[in-house]
Amino acid sequence: MGIAKSVGRVVLVFAVAAVAAAAGWALFLAYPVDLTDLFGVVLAVGVAAAGLRAGVNLAGSLFPDYNVAEVAVEGPISRDGGGSAVPPSPGGAGADDVVEQIERADADRNAEALLVKLNTPGGEIVPSQDIRLAAERFDGPTVAYATDTCASGGYEIAAGCDELWAREGSIVGSIGVIGSRVNAADLADRLGVSYEQFTAGRFKDAGVPLKELEEEEREYLQTLVDDYYDQFVAGVVEGRDLAEETVRETEARVYLGSEAADLGLVDELGTREDVEASVGERIGADAVVEEFEPQRGLADRLRTGAQRVAYAFGAGLAGTLTGDGRFRFE
């Protein structure tokens, strides 16, 4: 932060506090009505304190002391991160929230660089791609930092950043796709449950767990998985500047950070301090990081909490019996 910005913050804080103090003095001391002088002093001090606090907040917004925005992607990636009626995983990373944070950082003139902290095993494909695209659109250097895990959809996001850092013990990779279904046809037979469904289109009910999967349906679903995999590989090849053969030869394995660096899946190994130093070099100043978080109202927070409680009671069993019908980066 420059000297001019520091001076501006201090001047603004004291200016707002002085105005508040003057207003308090005028209202409660100079022109008392029914209040005692002592009570007036207390009120004046209170108004001045409130003014000082308002000045600090205003100065923080007009003269922020950060130059790097940090956005975290933690937990399984889904569209809403656990905000739907039946979330895929409590406490996951909601793509819409993360994209909103990145876009807010991009619009912030003080955020000269973007730091993406990744600790995720992956998740849904399109939400992961949306986060990657938002990182690619950021107008400035983007650096990804893998903490514990940067796998699957997390690696998809990292491939959209200019640089990827990890720890030696980080789990990195898993460049692959998984699609699964539960086969409950035998169980339905034993329970006397029959499957009857009216569809239009040969493969409309492909993958329904209450009927046996036909070979043509299996080939059809496998084709979808293969197509998603091709997209994933192409994105990694482009974003990480790797040979396609190198990416495919990983066969969706995960690697420790040190081995991932040897393979070119990671650019550098280091601590959080090393990452911030690298970001500082990119912007030509000491990196001062501000964490951007989702903007949610009280009603949203209460609703999400209630939904996670409901999920804990029933979603696990429901997922075991029916599957969730989603393809994932795994």
Helices and strands as residue ranges (DSSP letters): H 3-25, I 26-30, H 37-62, E 68-74, E 77-78, E 93-94, H 95-107, E 113-120, E 123-124, H 125-137, E 142-151, H 153-158, E 163-166, E 171-173, E 177-179, H 185-191, H 215-240, H 244-249, E 254-256, H 257-263, E 268-269, H 272-283, E 289-291, H 298-322, E 327-329
